[in-house]
């Protein structure tokens, strides 16, 4: 075979492989319960970041230990039923079809892994992510209709994408007015003790410029509690959403030895930045994930449609790269 012909064939095969990668459907599989137990007990950015409150509120005890919480989480994993698998596969197929219709490209570094749990380990949430896996709650599977389940899965997929690509995270956050830095923000001990950890957030590295008390300030968002754990309250009973002003070198501002925290209501132009498509404003990560889900499920009559359009263009640009 002539060298020129061989070179041409190699180029054609390379082009076909590149196209196949871009046109590929969402890669996913279901974890066995044994694998889920290994994944959920992994020591990663999320589990390393737990403070004492995180542990206590998830274990519903005043004297919790990390080892106990890991064991508790492991015991919440469940086996998949055929019906569960069929429903999730149906949702993924619906998302694949919408991605193709809108000519979007989602770049997955790894296949998605689905695990099933009772969700008691996360305060009875519907779903959450870590690494490249998505945990879906038993109650969500039993009570959500197909449309809501598909939207939930789309939301969680967004977390996987921002976690696996800092470039995508920067571009997506920019749409809702947030700047993502190349480094994490270092928080003082007092706020670390009050922070409520979210498994969907593996880096605290973003800020938004908003007006507080008539003055423009760079602020980062934080979930926190302003009270110690008390028996009888659940995780979501404690959640407060705060804006922490950043000073020189993007370090949190303190007064009298305590980190300053503003409420969302104190930032007069916050919704001018993030839009009004969702009230799930715990963090820019959750805001962009909801908008991502709205895009992939074709939700209509949104108050800030320009955010969806910008996100669509961002995901369409990947086809040109």
C-alpha positions, -999 to 999 in steps of 0.1 A, spaced: 0 0 0 13 34 -9 23 57 20 1 86 7 -30 63 6 -22 50 41 -18 86 54 -52 95 39 -69 65 55 -54 74 89 -67 110 86 -102 97 76 -103 73 105 -92 101 129 -119 124 116 -145 96 120 -133 89 156 -135 126 164 -170 129 150 -181 98 168 -168 112 201 -187 144 196 -219 127 185 -218 101 212 -248 96 235 -246 101 272 -224 73 285 -238 57 317 -242 25 336 -257 13 369 -235 4 399 -241 -28 419 -248 -22 456 -212 -35 464 -197 -9 440 -220 18 454 -208 10 489 -172 16 478 -180 48 460 -200 64 488 -173 57 514 -145 72 493 -124 98 511 -126 127 486 -129 165 486 -165 162 500 -159 138 529 -126 155 538 -145 188 541 -171 176 566 -171 197 598 -187 185 630 -221 200 622 -221 182 588 -215 149 606 -240 155 635 -269 166 613 -266 137 589 -263 112 617 -289 130 638 -268 129 669 -249 155 689 -217 134 691 -211 121 656 -179 107 641 -168 106 605 -163 68 606 -199 64 618 -213 87 590 -193 67 563 -207 35 577 -242 49 578 -240 62 542 -227 27 531 -258 11 546 -282 34 527 -272 20 494 -298 -1 476 -300 -26 447 -315 -14 414 -348 -29 403 -355 -35 366 -382 -9 367 -357 17 382 -332 10 354 -359 12 327 -370 46 340 -335 61 341 -327 47 307 -358 63 294 -348 96 308 -313 94 294 -328 86 260 -351 116 262 -320 138 270 -300 123 242 -328 131 217 -330 167 230 -292 172 228 -293 159 192 -322 181 183 -306 213 196 -271 203 182 -255 205 216 -223 188 226 -217 175 262 -181 165 268 -179 136 293 -145 127 306 -159 94 321 -191 75 319 -218 84 344 -224 59 372 -258 57 388 -262 45 424 -294 41 444 -298 51 481 -325 58 507 -310 94 508 -310 93 546 -273 101 543 -281 134 527 -312 146 546 -337 129 523 -326 149 492 -338 137 458 -303 132 443 -267 144 445 -234 138 428 -198 131 437 -169 125 412 -185 110 381 -214 93 399 -251 103 405 -270 91 436 -307 89 430 -331 86 460 -356 57 464 -384 82 471 -377 102 439 -378 71 418 -411 61 435 -429 94 434 -416 115 405 -432 114 371 -411 108 340 -408 146 332 -396 155 367 -372 126 369 -356 135 335 -352 171 347 -336 159 380 -311 137 361 -303 166 337 -296 188 368 -273 163 382 -255 158 349 -246 195 349 -227 190 382 -207 162 367 -198 185 337 -187 215 358 -167 192 381 -148 176 352 -141 207 332 -129 240 348 -132 257 314 -169 247 311 -175 258 346 -160 292 340 -180 297 309 -213 285 324 -209 305 356 -201 336 336 -236 334 321 -251 341 356 -225 367 365 -200 346 385 -163 346 380 -145 313 386 -109 315 398 -81 290 392 -77 286 429 -100 280 459 -110 307 484 -95 301 518 -121 306 545 -114 315 582 -120 288 608 -153 304 621 -171 300 588 -156 266 581 -173 254 614 -206 269 602 -205 258 566 -230 232 554 -213 210 529 -229 202 496 -217 171 477 -224 188 444 -197 214 452 -161 202 452 -145 236 449 -153 270 465 -137 292 439 -163 317 425 -176 351 433 -201 376 420 -200 414 420 -232 428 436 -244 459 453 -247 457 491 -256 488 511 -251 509 480 -215 496 474 -203 472 448 -186 442 464 -172 409 453 -190 382 472 -188 344 473 -218 322 482 -219 299 511 -245 275 527 -242 278 565 -260 273 598 -263 300 625 -272 274 652 -257 242 666 -273 209 660 -304 201 680 -323 168 679 -354 168 658 -343 191 631 -333 179 596 -305 190 574 -327 214 554 -341 230 585 -307 246 591 -297 258 557 -291 295 552 -277 311 521 -251 338 526 -230 361 506 -195 365 520 -177 397 509 -141 393 496 -114 418 503 -78 420 491 -65 388 474 -101 375 475 -99 367 512 -132 368 532 -138 400 551 -140 399 589 -152 423 615 -143 418 652 -128 384 644 -159 371 627 -165 365 590 -191 389 575 -221 373 559 -248 391 540 -282 377 531 -293 375 495 -318 402 502 -291 427 511 -277 424 475 -301 447 456 -290 435 421 -284 398 428 -312 386 406 -301 410 378 -270 387 377 -284 352 381 -319 357 366 -352 346 378 -357 312 362 -352 293 395 -356 299 432 -331 272 440 -304 297 447 -282 278 472 -251 283 451 -242 293 415 -236 256 409 -273 249 417 -285 279 397 -267 269 366 -277 233 370 -314 242 371 -310 263 340 -291 235 323 -320 212 331 -345 237 317 -325 238 285 -324 200 281 -361 195 289 -374 224 268 -390 243 297 -410 273 285 -423 306 299 -392 313 319 -386 348 334 -350 350 322 -349 332 288 -317 350 278 -298 327 303 -311 296 285 -302 310 251 -266 318 263 -262 284 277 -275 268 245 -250 288 225 -222 277 248 -230 241 243 -234 245 206 -200 261 203 -185 228 214 -195 214 180 -171 238 163 -141 230 185 
